[in-house]
Amino acid sequence: MQDFLMTFQQLLDPEYLLSHGGFYIVCLIVFAETGLFFGFFLPGDYLLFLAGLFCALEKIDVTITQMFFGILGAGILGNFTGYWFGYRAGPMLFKRKDSLIFKKEYVMMAEEFYQKYGGRALIIGRFVPIIRTFAPIFAGVVKLDFKKFVIYNVLGALIWVTLLTLSGYFLGELFPSIIDYVEYIIIGLIVIAFLPIVIGLFKRWKKTKSKTK
């Protein structure tokens, strides 16, 4: 059990993943988080940022070009996988019982987000944990026109990877000592990323409370 918990903790540690797993593990993590419903807990935004930063500081044995296109490809393929899963078996998610790593609430959040933003949810949702995982799945559930899905998928991945990975790279190039403050950067990115989720949950709680009065 202790070994399992240690492995799980390592999966959530982007510095460990980059140092020990390198390029291929990063791409695999991005693919899982953007396409497999059980990958929502994996590091996303700050993993991309640190991938760029590690490339700038030569702490990983790939160029920024390889890292950029590797992550971009993984993010696009992940969403295609999520769309296919939602198209084929998505309705089953609404019947699936809650478990340790799956909650129906995640699907409902993605549904509300998608209803609010439509296909743009695939772009905006790239920057929001949980939504990033379930938005493409829900797009498959509602059978979004595939041509539109391709456009939103590629555009969303391009914006997401460009902003985060290249930000990490150029900051690392300009300020190499930024690596000494990486823990604070991760905390900041986590707070920013989860803020929309917290606000959304608060609004839902408020709405539910007002209905019970």
C-alpha positions as CSV (number, residue, x, y, z in Angstrom):
1,M,0.0,0.0,0.0
2,Q,2.9,2.3,0.9
3,D,4.5,1.6,-2.5
4,F,1.2,2.4,-4.3
5,L,0.8,5.7,-2.4
6,M,4.4,6.6,-3.3
7,T,3.8,5.8,-7.0
8,F,0.6,7.8,-7.0
9,Q,2.4,10.8,-5.3
10,Q,5.1,10.6,-8.0
11,L,2.4,10.7,-10.7
12,L,1.3,14.1,-9.3
13,D,4.8,15.5,-9.0
14,P,5.7,17.2,-12.3
15,E,9.3,17.7,-11.3
16,Y,9.7,14.0,-10.6
17,L,8.0,13.1,-13.9
18,L,10.2,15.4,-15.9
19,S,13.4,14.3,-14.2
20,H,12.8,10.5,-14.2
21,G,10.3,10.0,-17.0
22,G,11.3,12.7,-19.4
23,F,9.6,13.5,-22.7
24,Y,7.6,10.3,-23.3
25,I,6.1,10.3,-19.8
26,V,5.1,14.0,-20.2
27,C,3.3,13.2,-23.5
28,L,1.6,10.2,-22.0
29,I,0.4,12.2,-19.0
30,V,-1.0,14.9,-21.4
31,F,-2.7,12.3,-23.5
32,A,-4.3,10.6,-20.5
33,E,-5.5,13.9,-18.9
34,T,-7.1,15.2,-22.1
35,G,-8.6,12.0,-23.3
36,L,-9.2,9.4,-20.6
37,F,-11.9,10.0,-18.0
38,F,-9.8,8.7,-15.2
39,G,-6.9,11.0,-16.1
40,F,-8.5,14.2,-14.6
41,F,-6.3,14.1,-11.5
42,L,-3.0,14.2,-13.4
43,P,-0.9,17.4,-13.5
44,G,-1.7,19.6,-16.5
45,D,-1.0,23.3,-16.7
46,Y,2.0,23.3,-14.4
47,L,3.5,20.2,-16.1
48,L,3.4,22.0,-19.4
49,F,5.0,25.1,-17.9
50,L,7.7,23.1,-16.2
51,A,8.4,21.1,-19.4
52,G,9.2,24.4,-21.1
53,L,11.3,25.6,-18.2
54,F,13.3,22.3,-18.0
55,C,14.0,22.6,-21.8
56,A,15.3,26.1,-21.3
57,L,17.6,25.0,-18.4
58,E,18.6,21.8,-20.3
59,K,17.4,19.6,-17.5
60,I,15.7,17.3,-20.0
61,D,17.3,15.8,-23.1
62,V,15.0,17.2,-25.7
63,T,14.7,20.5,-27.5
64,I,11.9,22.9,-27.0
65,T,10.7,22.2,-30.5
66,Q,10.4,18.4,-29.8
67,M,8.7,19.1,-26.5
68,F,6.3,21.6,-28.0
69,F,5.1,19.3,-30.8
70,G,5.2,16.2,-28.7
71,I,2.8,17.8,-26.1
72,L,0.7,19.4,-28.9
73,G,0.2,16.0,-30.6
74,A,-0.6,14.3,-27.3
75,G,-3.2,16.9,-26.4
76,I,-4.9,16.7,-29.8
77,L,-4.9,12.9,-29.8
78,G,-6.1,12.9,-26.3
79,N,-9.2,14.9,-27.2
80,F,-9.9,12.7,-30.2
81,T,-9.8,9.7,-27.9
82,G,-12.2,11.5,-25.5
83,Y,-14.6,12.4,-28.3
84,W,-14.6,8.8,-29.6
85,F,-15.3,7.5,-26.1
86,G,-18.1,9.9,-25.5
87,Y,-19.6,9.2,-29.0
88,R,-19.5,5.5,-28.4
89,A,-20.1,5.0,-24.7
90,G,-20.6,8.5,-23.2
91,P,-24.2,8.0,-21.9
92,M,-22.9,5.2,-19.7
93,L,-21.0,7.8,-17.7
94,F,-24.3,9.2,-16.5
95,K,-25.2,5.8,-15.1
96,R,-21.8,5.0,-13.7
97,K,-21.6,4.8,-9.9
98,D,-19.3,7.1,-8.0
99,S,-16.0,5.6,-7.1
100,L,-12.7,6.7,-5.6
101,I,-11.5,8.4,-8.8
102,F,-14.8,9.0,-10.5
103,K,-17.7,11.2,-9.5
104,K,-20.9,11.9,-11.5
105,E,-20.4,15.5,-10.4
106,Y,-17.4,15.8,-12.8
107,V,-19.6,14.9,-15.8
108,M,-22.3,17.3,-14.7
109,M,-19.8,20.1,-14.4
110,A,-18.5,19.4,-17.9
111,E,-22.1,19.3,-19.2
112,E,-22.9,22.7,-17.6
113,F,-19.7,24.2,-18.9
114,Y,-20.4,22.8,-22.4
115,Q,-24.0,24.1,-22.4
116,K,-22.7,27.5,-21.5
117,Y,-19.9,27.8,-24.0
118,G,-20.8,25.3,-26.7
119,G,-17.8,24.1,-28.8
120,R,-15.7,26.9,-27.3
121,A,-15.6,24.8,-24.1
122,L,-13.0,22.7,-25.9
123,I,-10.8,25.8,-26.1
124,I,-11.6,27.5,-22.7
125,G,-11.8,24.1,-20.9
126,R,-8.1,23.4,-21.8
127,F,-7.2,25.7,-19.0
128,V,-9.6,24.3,-16.4
129,P,-8.9,21.0,-14.6
130,I,-11.6,18.3,-14.8
131,I,-13.3,20.3,-17.6
132,R,-10.1,19.7,-19.7
133,T,-10.7,15.9,-19.3
134,F,-14.5,15.7,-19.7
135,A,-15.3,18.4,-22.3
136,P,-14.2,16.4,-25.3
137,I,-16.0,13.3,-23.9
138,F,-19.2,15.4,-23.6
139,A,-18.7,16.8,-27.1
140,G,-18.8,13.1,-28.2
141,V,-21.9,12.5,-26.1
142,V,-23.8,15.3,-27.8
143,K,-22.3,14.3,-31.2
144,L,-20.8,17.7,-32.0
145,D,-20.1,18.0,-35.7
146,F,-16.8,16.3,-36.3
147,K,-15.4,19.1,-38.5
148,K,-16.1,21.6,-35.8
149,F,-14.6,19.4,-33.2
150,V,-11.4,19.1,-35.1
151,I,-11.1,22.9,-35.4
152,Y,-11.9,23.5,-31.7
153,N,-9.6,20.6,-30.7
154,V,-6.5,21.7,-32.7
155,L,-7.0,25.4,-31.9
156,G,-7.5,24.8,-28.1
157,A,-4.4,22.5,-27.9
158,L,-2.3,25.1,-29.9
159,I,-3.3,28.0,-27.6
160,W,-2.9,25.8,-24.4
161,V,0.5,24.4,-25.3
162,T,1.8,27.7,-26.7
163,L,0.9,29.8,-23.7
164,L,2.1,27.4,-21.0
165,T,5.0,25.6,-22.5
166,L,6.6,28.6,-24.3
167,S,6.0,30.8,-21.2
168,G,8.0,28.3,-19.1
169,Y,10.7,28.2,-21.8
170,F,11.2,31.9,-22.3
171,L,11.1,32.7,-18.6
172,G,13.7,30.0,-18.1
173,E,15.9,31.6,-20.8
174,L,15.5,35.1,-19.4
175,F,15.6,34.2,-15.7
176,P,17.5,30.9,-15.0
177,S,17.3,31.4,-11.3
178,I,13.5,31.0,-11.5
179,I,14.0,27.3,-10.9
180,D,14.7,28.1,-7.3
181,Y,11.1,29.3,-6.9
182,V,9.4,26.5,-8.8
183,E,7.3,25.4,-5.8
184,Y,5.7,28.8,-5.6
185,I,5.1,28.8,-9.3
186,I,3.3,25.5,-9.1
187,I,1.2,26.6,-6.2
188,G,0.2,29.8,-8.1
189,L,-0.7,27.8,-11.2
190,I,-2.8,25.4,-9.2
191,V,-4.7,28.2,-7.5
192,I,-5.3,29.9,-10.8
193,A,-6.4,26.7,-12.5
194,F,-8.8,25.6,-9.8
195,L,-10.3,29.0,-9.1
196,P,-13.1,28.5,-11.8
197,I,-13.9,25.1,-10.3
198,V,-14.2,26.5,-6.8
199,I,-16.4,29.4,-8.1
200,G,-18.6,27.0,-10.1
201,L,-19.1,24.7,-7.1
202,F,-19.9,27.6,-4.9
203,K,-22.5,28.9,-7.4
204,R,-24.0,25.4,-7.6
205,W,-24.2,25.1,-3.8
206,K,-25.8,28.5,-3.6
207,K,-28.4,27.6,-6.2
208,T,-29.2,24.3,-4.5
209,K,-29.5,26.1,-1.2
210,S,-31.9,28.7,-2.6
211,K,-34.1,25.9,-4.1
212,T,-34.4,24.1,-0.7
213,K,-35.7,27.3,1.0
